[in-house]
Amino acid sequence: MSLDVHISEPDDFNGFELHSSINKVAHDKGIEDFEYTVDCISAKRANYIANVFRVEIRDTNSDKNDISVIVKCLVYSERQVLFHKLHEREVLAYAKVIRKFQQLQNVLYEHERMELSECLYSNTEDANEVIILEDLKAKGYVADDKLAKFENLGIKEISAVISELAKFHALSFVFQTKETMIFAETKSDFHDLLYQDHFLNKTKLRNYFFESFEMSLKVVKDEDARKKLQKVDVKLLELLQLYTKPSKTNVLCHGDCWVNNMLFKHETEKVSFIDFQAMRYANPVTDIMYFLYICTDSAFRTEHLELLKVIYYDNLKVFLNKFDIKAEEVYKKENFNTDFEDFKAYGLLIAMIELRIVAMAGADESLLRGSRLDLSMDSSEIPEENELFKYRVNDVVQESIDNGVLDKLLIREFFS
């Protein structure tokens, strides 16, 4: 074997574990003699969970056996406990859930399947944390850059996300129906991680959630709404725990479902989800509301929300039918409609916490290339004078006043 490392390899990539893991992946793919080049996708930001690289492995004995992979290696920092736990969750998600979803889809024609990256290698040992994934760029999937241009995703892209999210959730129902015992064991590994006290006590995320919510409060113009939201602030984490715990209907949710964690294949209107550090067993509508409240504004939701409900449930039904499962038997439409209304309050909470990231993403390209979970930033990094931030916060608050969601949230806060 010869191993010729490209001279421009980033310093962040150096390390025995990284080189040996690339070597293992190459050998697993039948490549004995190779050289590789490394391109940085995201690195060098202090609060990132991982440095992410694209690695092109070229077989020196054949021009038909080249492969491209995505390498994520954990950043060593004072927040190692947080990073390690999230890395463990993602490795577990690929090993127990994504791999199973891929196996379940083997009965479908290729064009019917959800596209999910294959995990080629992982290591969860302290100081050697790495995960290597199939690079979907070779299949035509790319990140969407509209956020960087302060542009909203259009109905075509939003519909594609909702359609694929329905299929992703459907695969949980298929898993549960076809392999009940294994599913029961698997779901027990995916309790919510982010909002649990034992996790928050070991990390700085508790401060992040409260600082973010309070930053949004400061720019709320409606005084009455601000007073109501101040009451919510006191029980913020209790409410987040309440909305993300298992309810009547549950699936293995993505947990961090926003545009950063998606790849688009625009010509076929397909979406592939990535970054599963927050995967949890919870109500499927949590993923829907998380996505819609971060990635769309109230005008879009007012115009298209009913259509998106139909798109989601229709795709859920059609995809389940391919496995001879009736949607009404696993998730009644009536229950879905009820959940859709109830979890709008969760969407409001998420917006109040996470819109700071959306407001900054266009101004800082590096934010577009990392998970939201990387960011737990100091509040000073999102100036209160950011016009997009102020607009988006007041937009969602006014919507919550108009549709009664804010008052429903207060009722839930007092009686939960």
C-alpha positions, -999 to +999 in steps of 0.1 A: +000+000+000+011+035-007-005+065+009+001+098-008-014+127+011-021+158-008+002+186+001-026+210+009-041+188+037-054+211+065-036+210+098-069+201+115-069+168+096-036+156+110-037+127+134-031+090+134-068+081+139-079+101+108-053+086+086-059+050+098-097+054+094-093+066+058-070+036+052-097+013+066-125+028+045-103+024+014-096-012+021-132-020+028-140-006-007-113-028-022-087-001-027-052-012-018-030+015-032-043+050-031-038+087-025-062+111-011-069+148-011-087+168+016-110+198+013-122+216+044-161+220+046-162+235+081-134+239+106-116+263+129-147+278+145-142+277+182-177+264+191-180+237+164-187+202+175-167+188+147-144+197+118-159+184+086-138+175+055-145+161+021-119+134+013-113+122-023-097+087-023-081+079-056-072+043-065-037+045-080-042+013-099-076+021-114-095+051-125-129+033-119-126+028-081-124+064-068-146+074-039-155+105-020-164+105+017-173+130+044-151+129+075-163+145+108-138+146+136-146+159+170-131+192+181-112+189+214-122+217+237-134+225+272-169+215+261-158+179+253-186+163+274-212+180+253-195+172+220-188+136+230-224+129+239-237+144+207-211+124+187-222+092+205-258+099+196-250+104+159-229+073+157-258+053+174-283+069+150-264+057+120-257+022+135-292+014+148-316+036+128-302+048+095-287+014+086-321-002+095-340+023+074-317+015+045-323-022+049-361-018+051-361+001+018-344-028+000-378-040-010-385-008-029-374+003-064-344+026-061-363+057-072-388+051-044-363+051-016-352+079+007-316+088+001-296+084+034-258+085+037-242+052+045-219+053+076-186+038+065-166+040+097-170+054+132-151+057+165-164+069+198-132+065+219-123+097+238-099+119+218-103+096+187-140+105+178-146+103+141-174+094+117-170+088+080-200+090+057-208+084+021-205+117+002-239+123-015-225+151-037-216+123-061-253+116-064-262+152-071-271+164-036-259+198-026-265+222+003-289+251-003-273+285-002-305+306+001-300+312+038-266+328+030-283+352+007-311+361+032-335+344+008-365+323+020-369+288+008-397+286-017-428+264-016-411+239-040-382+233-016-404+234+015-428+208+000-399+186-009-386+187+027-420+179+041-425+151+017-392+135+026-398+141+063-430+121+060-411+092+044-384+094+071-411+092+098-429+065+079-398+043+081-401+044+119-436+030+116-424+003+092-396-006+116-420-008+145-445-029+125-421-053+109-396-058+137-415-049+169-391-063+194-360-048+179-377-014+175-387-015+212-351-020+221-339+007+197-363+034+208-351+031+244-317+043+232-332+075+218-347+094+247-343+132+243-308+143+251-307+180+247-332+191+273-325+166+300-312+179+333-283+154+336-271+165+302-277+202+307-258+201+341-227+189+323-228+214+295-234+251+288-266+244+268-288+254+297-273+289+296-276+290+258-313+282+258-321+309+284-298+335+269-312+330+235-348+332+247-341+363+267-323+379+238-355+374+217-376+389+246-356+421+245-366+429+209-403+420+212-422+452+206-457+442+219-455+449+256-484+425+265-468+397+245-434+403+261-450+400+296-466+368+287-434+354+273-416+364+304-439+340+323-429+313+298-392+320+303-393+308+339-404+273+328-387+272+294-368+240+299-398+223+315-419+231+285-392+219+261-390+187+280-428+184+279-430+188+241-401+165+233-410+136+255-429+106+239-466+113+234-495+092+220-478+088+186-440+087+183-413+081+158-375+083+156-373+121+149-344+139+134-344+164+163-325+193+146-345+196+114-335+228+096-320+236+063-284+233+075-289+196+081-303+189+046-290+182+012-311+189-019-313+173-053-332+200-071-338+183-104-357+154-088-371+175-058-355+151-033-340+159+001-315+139+022-312+145+059-278+147+076-265+154+112-283+131+136-268+143+169-302+152+183-322+121+171-350+114+196-381+092+200-409+118+201-440+130+183-433+134+145-448+169+144-419+182+165-397+178+134-423+196+112-427+226+135-390+228+142-384+231+105-413+254+096-407+279+125-370+283+118-370+281+080-401+300+070-418+332+081-454+338+092-465+350+058-454+317+043-470+297+070-503+316+068-505+309+031-492+273+029-496+256+062-528+237+053-513+226+020-482+213+038-504+193+063-519+176+033-486+170+016-471+154+048-500+131+055-505+121+018-468+112+015-469+093+048-499+073+036-484+066+001-450+055+015-465+033+041-487+017+015-455+005-002-449-017+029-486-028+031-492-006+062-523+017+065-515+051+078-547+052+098-536+022+117-504+038+129-512+075+129-548+085+125-553+116+105-575+131+132-546+126+157-522+141+133-544+172+128-547+176+166-509+173+170-503+198+143-522+224+162-509+215+196-472+216+186-473+251+171-465+262+206-433+242+204-425+259+171-429+293+189-405+282+216-379+269+191-382+302+171-376+323+202-344+303+209-330+296+175-338+327+153-305+342+166-287+315+145-308+322+114-302+359+117-264+354+119-261+326+093-262+348+063-236+371+077-212+343+087-206+316+061-192+292+086-225+290+104-240+276+072-216+246+073-222+234+108-250+220+130-270+244+150-259+224+180-224+236+174-231+271+182-241+277+219-226+311+214-222+341+237-252+364+234-228+392+223-224+373+190-259+382+180-263+420+183-298+431+192-296+456+164-296+429+138-326+439+117-333+404+104-333+391+140-357+418+152-380+412+122-381+374+126-388+375+163-416+401+161-430+383+131-434+350+149-446+367+181-473+386+162-484+353+145-486+336+179-509+364+191-531+363+160-536+325+160-539+321+198-507+300+202-492+323+228-522+321+250-523+283+245-487+281+255-494+300+287-522+276+296-499+247+290-472+264+312-496+269+341-512+234+340-483+213+329 
